[in-house]
Amino acid sequence: MFRCIVRLLLVSVLLVTPLLSLAQAAVPAAQAPVTQAQLAALQHSVENAQAAADSARMAGDNAWMLVSAALVLLMTGPGLALFYGGLVRRKNILGTMMQSFAMIGLVTILWAICGYSLAFGHGNAFIGGFEHVFLRGVGLTPNTDYAPTIPAQTYMVYQLMFAIITPALITGAFAERMKFSAMAVFLSLWSLIVYSPMAHMVWGVGGLLNASGGAIPSLDFAGGTVVHVTSGVSALVTAIYLGKRLGYPHTNMPPHSMVLSFIGACLLWVGWFGFNAGSALGSGPLATSAFINTHFAAAAAALGWTVAEWIHNGKPTALGAISGAVAGLVAITPASGYVQPFSALLIGLLAGAFCSLMVFKVKSFFGYDDSLDAFGVHGAGGTLGALLTGIFATTAINAAFGKDAAGNPIPTGVLDGHWGQLLNQAAGVGLAWGISIVGTLVLLFLVDKVIGLRLSPEDESEGLDLSQHGEEGYDLNS
């Protein structure tokens, strides 16, 4: 027993002695002063880690923004092309789809030449300058004025997709009765004369309505005034200027393919996630908020329109459901990055009911021929959404106006106690209505005098497909 105890003590000494030596050696090392070389190495490691983190964030944001740009393009073709194409008569489907497709090509070229510069170049409170003509200075490094974590070209092409779909929305109001040549000239000029200045005023540096420093800070996260109010109001002006389709309203003109319109509406719904969530200009939590609000509002608006139609007509229709969903997507667009999810549900529900009223009651009361209800959905829904943004916007989602001297977020909307924001929203809407009415009337008058706007009665009876393009959408003889 004694021998065992002695052996254990010897083993313990043998094990502990090296550990004590190491500990004694470590104490002086820990107490030794840190050298300049060690500090430099540590700083270099921190900088490398930060650079890696920044690079990863830029890569993630850029990937999301490129996907978002593709989703917004999906909204025009095939989304809007199918949605509008199914709603017209069979003899006009190709002509109607070609109008959306033409905007993809024409606006892209104009955007590269001068449209982007007029919208996002440095200018005055109303329009940008010419610094980015032919995309001069728009490279692969970020433009910190707009999006510090993505290349300037990514921001440019993302905004291009907005510029494409906006004039394409107007085609729904004059469906089946405008010449293709007149449409191409009118909407190309409209994208420069109406869209670019409005985009600059709301989103451009120094813009009159810019939420970050504008004289009238108006909240428009993804284009309620820039896209939907301008296109919807211009659509109404165009429909009234052109006059009614032959036979309207006495001749029945039902959609020739609700299946195509249904598919188009679903594509619009999916693409709208890029439209709204992409407007966060990054892949962070704000994109998540806009994504959820977009979906919630569309679902609630589809319900709101369907219930209103059910009460009005006695039956819920597929056309009413998809029209309601689009109305909700329109109304939530300006608010998507500023409101809570349940506010989005309420906005959508109100938009569905309100836009159905505009289509069922107001249009029939005044008698204008807004063929595919571009004004009833986009003009009315965009106006309502922009005003409701001023009510439901909250700093809990987006401190849009920054912080005060004490570091507290500045109130955003009425829910935060900032009642004045509702007046700012009304001013933004009023300006959008004004520039749309005046700009559209001037352009319609000029194009009408130079090349003529309206199809001849013979061409209109024959249909856009044969009279304008010499082909048909359906070969029923094969």
C-alpha positions in Angstrom: 0.0 0.0 0.0 2.8 2.4 0.9 4.6 1.6 -2.4 1.4 2.4 -4.3 1.1 5.8 -2.6 4.7 6.6 -3.4 4.3 5.7 -7.0 1.2 7.9 -7.4 3.1 10.9 -5.9 6.0 10.4 -8.3 3.7 10.2 -11.3 1.9 13.4 -10.1 5.2 15.3 -9.8 6.3 14.1 -13.3 3.0 15.4 -14.8 2.6 18.7 -12.9 6.2 19.9 -13.3 6.1 20.4 -17.1 2.7 22.2 -16.8 4.2 24.5 -14.2 7.1 25.2 -16.5 4.8 26.1 -19.3 2.7 28.4 -17.2 5.8 30.2 -15.9 7.0 30.6 -19.5 3.6 32.0 -20.5 3.4 34.6 -17.8 6.4 36.7 -19.1 5.0 36.4 -22.7 1.6 37.7 -21.6 3.2 40.5 -19.8 5.6 41.5 -22.6 4.6 44.7 -24.5 2.8 44.3 -27.8 5.1 45.3 -30.7 4.1 47.6 -33.6 4.4 44.6 -35.9 1.9 42.7 -33.9 -0.5 45.7 -33.9 -0.1 46.1 -37.7 -0.7 42.4 -38.2 -3.9 42.5 -36.0 -5.2 45.6 -37.8 -4.5 43.9 -41.2 -6.5 40.8 -40.1 -9.4 43.0 -39.0 -9.3 44.9 -42.3 -9.3 41.6 -44.2 -12.2 40.3 -42.3 -14.2 43.5 -42.9 -13.3 43.5 -46.6 -14.5 39.8 -46.8 -17.7 40.7 -45.0 -18.3 43.7 -47.3 -17.6 41.6 -50.4 -20.0 38.9 -49.2 -22.7 41.5 -48.6 -22.2 43.1 -52.0 -22.3 39.8 -53.7 -25.6 38.9 -51.9 -27.2 42.2 -52.6 -26.1 42.2 -56.2 -27.5 38.7 -56.7 -30.9 39.7 -55.3 -31.1 42.9 -57.3 -30.3 41.1 -60.6 -33.0 38.5 -59.8 -35.4 41.4 -58.9 -34.6 43.1 -62.3 -35.5 39.8 -64.1 -38.7 39.5 -62.1 -39.8 43.0 -63.0 -39.1 42.3 -66.7 -41.2 39.2 -66.2 -44.1 41.5 -65.3 -44.1 43.1 -68.7 -43.4 40.1 -70.8 -45.0 37.6 -70.4 -47.1 38.9 -67.4 -48.7 42.0 -68.7 -48.7 40.8 -72.3 -50.7 37.7 -71.4 -52.9 39.6 -68.9 -53.9 42.2 -71.4 -53.8 39.8 -74.4 -56.4 37.5 -72.9 -58.8 40.4 -72.1 -59.2 41.7 -75.6 -61.0 40.1 -78.5 -59.3 37.3 -80.4 -58.6 39.5 -83.5 -56.5 41.8 -81.3 -54.3 39.5 -79.2 -51.1 39.7 -81.1 -51.4 43.5 -81.5 -52.0 43.9 -77.8 -49.1 41.7 -76.8 -46.8 43.4 -79.3 -47.5 46.7 -77.6 -45.9 45.4 -74.3 -43.1 43.7 -76.2 -42.3 46.9 -78.1 -41.9 48.8 -74.9 -39.2 46.3 -73.8 -37.1 47.2 -76.9 -37.9 50.9 -77.4 -37.6 52.0 -73.7 -34.4 50.1 -73.2 -32.7 52.0 -76.1 -34.0 55.4 -74.9 -33.0 54.6 -71.3 -29.4 53.9 -72.4 -29.3 57.1 -74.5 -30.7 59.6 -72.1 -33.6 58.3 -70.0 -31.6 57.1 -67.1 -29.6 60.4 -67.0 -32.8 62.4 -67.0 -34.2 60.4 -64.1 -31.1 59.8 -62.0 -28.5 62.3 -63.1 -27.8 65.4 -61.0 -30.0 68.2 -62.2 -32.6 70.4 -60.5 -35.7 69.6 -58.4 -37.7 68.5 -61.4 -35.4 66.7 -63.8 -31.9 65.2 -63.9 -29.1 66.4 -66.1 -27.0 64.9 -68.9 -24.1 63.5 -67.0 -25.1 59.9 -67.7 -26.0 60.3 -71.4 -25.1 57.1 -73.2 -24.5 55.6 -69.7 -21.4 57.7 -69.3 -20.0 57.1 -65.8 -22.4 54.2 -65.1 -19.9 51.4 -64.3 -19.4 48.4 -62.1 -18.6 50.3 -58.9 -21.5 51.5 -56.7 -23.1 54.9 -57.1 -23.3 55.8 -53.4 -26.0 58.4 -54.0 -28.5 55.5 -54.7 -27.2 52.0 -53.8 -23.9 51.7 -52.0 -23.7 47.9 -52.1 -24.5 47.1 -55.7 -22.8 48.2 -59.0 -24.2 51.3 -60.6 -25.1 49.2 -63.7 -27.2 46.9 -61.6 -29.1 49.9 -60.2 -29.5 51.3 -63.7 -30.8 48.1 -65.2 -33.2 47.5 -62.3 -34.7 51.0 -62.7 -34.9 50.3 -66.5 -37.4 47.5 -65.8 -39.7 50.1 -64.1 -39.3 52.4 -67.0 -40.4 49.6 -69.4 -43.6 48.5 -67.6 -44.9 51.9 -66.8 -45.8 53.0 -70.4 -46.9 49.5 -71.2 -49.6 49.8 -68.5 -51.2 52.6 -70.5 -51.9 50.4 -73.5 -54.7 48.8 -71.5 -56.8 52.0 -71.8 -56.6 52.3 -75.6 -56.6 48.6 -76.4 -58.0 47.6 -79.8 -58.0 51.1 -81.4 -54.6 52.8 -81.7 -52.2 52.4 -84.6 -49.0 50.6 -83.8 -46.8 53.4 -85.2 -48.7 56.0 -83.2 -48.4 53.9 -80.0 -44.6 53.4 -80.5 -44.0 57.2 -80.9 -46.4 58.3 -78.3 -45.2 56.0 -75.5 -41.5 56.5 -76.4 -41.9 60.2 -76.0 -44.0 59.7 -72.9 -41.3 57.7 -71.2 -39.0 60.8 -71.5 -41.4 63.6 -71.0 -43.5 62.2 -68.2 -41.8 59.2 -66.6 -38.2 60.4 -66.3 -39.0 63.7 -64.6 -41.5 62.0 -62.2 -38.9 59.4 -61.3 -36.3 62.1 -60.7 -38.7 64.1 -58.5 -39.4 61.1 -56.3 -36.2 59.1 -56.3 -33.5 61.3 -57.8 -30.9 63.2 -55.8 -32.3 66.7 -55.1 -35.8 65.7 -56.4 -38.7 67.8 -55.3 -40.6 64.9 -53.7 -37.5 62.9 -52.6 -38.1 61.5 -49.1 -34.5 62.2 -48.2 -34.1 65.9 -48.5 -36.8 66.9 -51.0 -38.8 70.1 -50.5 -42.0 68.0 -50.2 -40.8 64.7 -48.8 -43.2 62.1 -50.3 -43.0 58.4 -49.4 -43.0 56.1 -52.5 -41.1 52.9 -51.8 -41.5 51.2 -55.2 -43.5 53.5 -57.6 -47.1 54.3 -56.4 -46.9 57.8 -57.9 -44.0 57.2 -60.3 -45.5 54.1 -62.0 -49.1 53.6 -61.2 -50.5 57.1 -60.8 -48.7 58.4 -63.9 -49.7 55.5 -66.1 -53.2 55.2 -64.8 -54.0 58.9 -65.2 -52.4 59.0 -68.6 -54.4 56.0 -69.5 -57.7 57.8 -68.6 -56.6 60.9 -70.7 -55.7 58.7 -73.6 -59.0 56.8 -73.5 -61.0 60.0 -73.5 -58.9 61.6 -76.2 -59.2 58.7 -78.6 -62.9 58.1 -78.0 -64.7 54.8 -77.6 -64.2 51.6 -79.5 -66.6 50.9 -82.4 -69.8 49.6 -80.9 -69.0 50.4 -77.3 -70.9 50.0 -75.0 -73.7 48.4 -76.9 -71.7 45.6 -78.5 -70.6 42.9 -76.1 -66.8 42.7 -76.0 -65.9 39.9 -73.5 -62.3 38.6 -73.0 -61.5 36.0 -75.6 -59.3 33.9 -73.2 -59.6 34.2 -69.4 -57.0 31.4 -69.2 -54.3 33.6 -70.7 -55.3 36.5 -68.4 -55.3 34.2 -65.4 -51.7 33.0 -66.2 -50.7 36.6 -66.8 -52.1 37.8 -63.5 -50.2 35.1 -61.6 -47.0 36.0 -63.4 -47.6 39.7 -62.4 -48.1 38.6 -58.8 -44.8 36.7 -58.7 -42.9 39.4 -60.6 -44.2 42.0 -58.2 -41.9 40.6 -55.5 -39.0 41.9 -57.5 -40.9 45.2 -58.0 -41.4 45.9 -54.3 -39.0 43.8 -52.3 -36.2 44.6 -54.8 -36.8 48.3 -54.1 -35.1 47.7 -50.8 -31.9 47.7 -53.0 -30.5 44.9 -50.9 -31.2 41.5 -49.5 -31.7 42.6 -45.9 -34.7 42.7 -43.5 -36.4 45.6 -45.4 -36.7 43.4 -48.4 -38.4 40.7 -46.3 -40.9 43.3 -45.0 -41.7 44.5 -48.5 -42.0 40.9 -49.8 -44.5 40.0 -47.1 -46.5 43.2 -47.4 -46.8 42.6 -51.2 -48.2 39.2 -50.8 -50.6 40.1 -48.0 -52.1 43.0 -49.8 -52.6 41.1 -53.0 -54.5 38.3 -51.2 -56.6 40.8 -49.2 -57.5 42.8 -52.4 -58.5 39.7 -54.3 -60.9 38.9 -51.4 -62.2 42.5 -51.3 -62.9 42.7 -55.0 -64.5 39.3 -55.1 -66.8 40.1 -52.2 -67.8 43.4 -53.8 -68.5 41.7 -57.1 -70.4 38.9 -55.5 -72.7 41.4 -53.8 -73.0 43.4 -57.1 -73.4 40.7 -59.6 -74.4 37.7 -57.6 -71.4 35.6 -58.6 -67.7 35.7 -58.0 -65.7 35.6 -61.2 -62.1 34.7 -62.1 -61.8 38.1 -63.8 -62.8 39.9 -60.6 -60.4 37.9 -58.5 -57.4 38.5 -60.6 -58.3 42.2 -61.1 -58.5 42.5 -57.3 -55.1 40.9 -56.8 -53.5 43.4 -59.2 -55.3 46.3 -57.5 -53.8 45.2 -54.2 -50.4 44.9 -55.7 -50.8 48.4 -57.1 -52.0 49.9 -53.8 -49.3 48.4 -51.7 -46.4 49.4 -54.0 -45.7 52.9 -52.4 -46.3 51.5 -48.9 -44.5 48.1 -49.1 -41.3 49.2 -47.4 -43.0 51.4 -44.8 -45.9 49.5 -43.2 -46.6 46.6 -40.9 -48.1 43.3 -42.3 -51.6 43.9 -40.9 -51.6 47.4 -42.4 -50.8 45.8 -45.7 -53.8 43.5 -45.3 -56.0 46.5 -44.7 -54.6 48.5 -47.6 -55.2 45.5 -49.9 -58.8 45.0 -48.7 -59.6 48.7 -49.2 -58.0 48.7 -52.6 -60.0 45.7 -53.8 -63.3 47.2 -52.8 -62.4 50.7 -54.0 -61.1 49.7 -57.4 -64.1 47.5 -58.1 -66.3 50.5 -57.4 -64.3 52.5 -59.9 -64.7 49.9 -62.5 -68.4 48.9 -61.9 -69.8 52.3 -61.0 -67.6 55.3 -61.9 -66.7 54.1 -65.4 -70.2 53.4 -66.3 -71.5 56.6 -64.8 -69.1 58.8 -66.9 -69.1 56.5 -69.9 -65.5 56.6 -70.9 -64.0 53.5 -72.6 -61.0 52.5 -70.5 -60.8 49.2 -72.3 -58.9 47.1 -69.8 -59.5 49.3 -66.7 -56.0 50.7 -66.6 -57.2 53.8 -64.8 -59.7 51.9 -62.6 -56.9 49.7 -61.3 -53.6 51.6 -61.6 -54.7 55.2 -61.5 -57.3 54.8 -58.7 -55.3 52.1 -56.8 -52.1 54.0 -57.0 -53.7 57.2 -55.7 -55.4 55.3 -52.8 -52.1 53.5 -52.0 -50.0 56.7 -52.0 -52.4 58.4 -49.6 -52.7 55.3 -47.3 -48.9 55.2 -47.1 -49.0 58.5 -45.4 -51.3 57.1 -42.8 -49.8 53.6 -42.1 -46.1 54.3 -42.6 -44.2 53.7 -39.3 -40.6 54.0 -38.1 -41.0 50.4 -36.7 -40.4 49.3 -40.3 -38.5 52.1 -41.9 -37.0 55.3 -40.4 -37.4 57.0 -43.7 -36.6 60.5 -42.4 -33.6 59.6 -40.2 -33.2 60.5 -36.6 -33.3 63.7 -34.6 -30.5 65.2 -32.5 -31.4 62.9 -29.6 -31.0 59.8 -31.8 -34.7 59.1 -31.9 -36.4 58.1 -35.3 -38.3 61.0 -36.8 -42.0 60.1 -37.1 -42.9 58.8 -40.5 -46.7 58.6 -40.9 -50.0 59.3 -39.1 -49.6 56.2 -37.0 -46.4 57.7 -35.6 -48.2 61.0 -35.0 -46.9 62.8 -38.2 -50.2 64.1 -39.7 -48.3 66.4 -42.0 -47.1 63.4 -44.0 -50.6 62.9 -45.4 -50.4 66.4 -46.9 -47.0 65.5 -48.4 -48.5 62.4 -49.9 -51.4 64.4 -51.3 -49.0 66.9 -52.9 -47.1 64.1 -54.5 -50.2 62.6 -55.9 -51.4 66.0 -57.1 -48.2 66.6 -58.9 -48.2 63.2 -60.5 -51.8 63.8 -61.8 -50.8 67.2 -63.1 -47.7 66.2 -65.0 -49.6 63.1 -66.4 -52.6 65.1 -67.7 -50.6 67.9 -69.2 -47.8 65.8 -70.7 -50.1 63.2 -72.1 -52.4 65.7 -73.7 -49.6 67.6 -75.4 -48.0 64.4 -76.7 -51.3 63.0 -78.0 -52.1 66.2 -79.8 -48.7 66.3 -81.5 -48.6 62.7 -82.5 -52.2 62.9 -83.7 -51.4 65.9 -85.9 -48.2 64.3 -87.4 -49.1 60.7 -88.0 -52.6 60.1 -86.6 -53.5 58.1 -83.5 -56.6 56.1 -84.3 -57.2 53.1 -86.5 -59.5 53.6 -89.5 -63.0 52.1 -88.9 -62.0 49.3 -91.4 -58.8 48.5 -89.7 -60.5 48.5 -86.3 -63.1 46.1 -87.5 -60.5 43.8 -89.0 -58.5 43.9 -85.8 -55.0 44.8 -84.8 -53.4 41.5 -85.7 -54.2 41.6 -89.4 -54.4 45.4 -90.0 -51.2 46.3 -88.1 -49.1 43.1 -88.3 -50.4 41.0 -91.1 -50.8 37.9 -89.0 -53.2 36.2 -86.6 -52.8 34.9 -83.1 -54.7 31.7 -83.8 -54.8 29.8 -87.1 -58.1 28.1 -86.8 -57.8 26.4 -90.2 -54.7 24.3 -89.4 
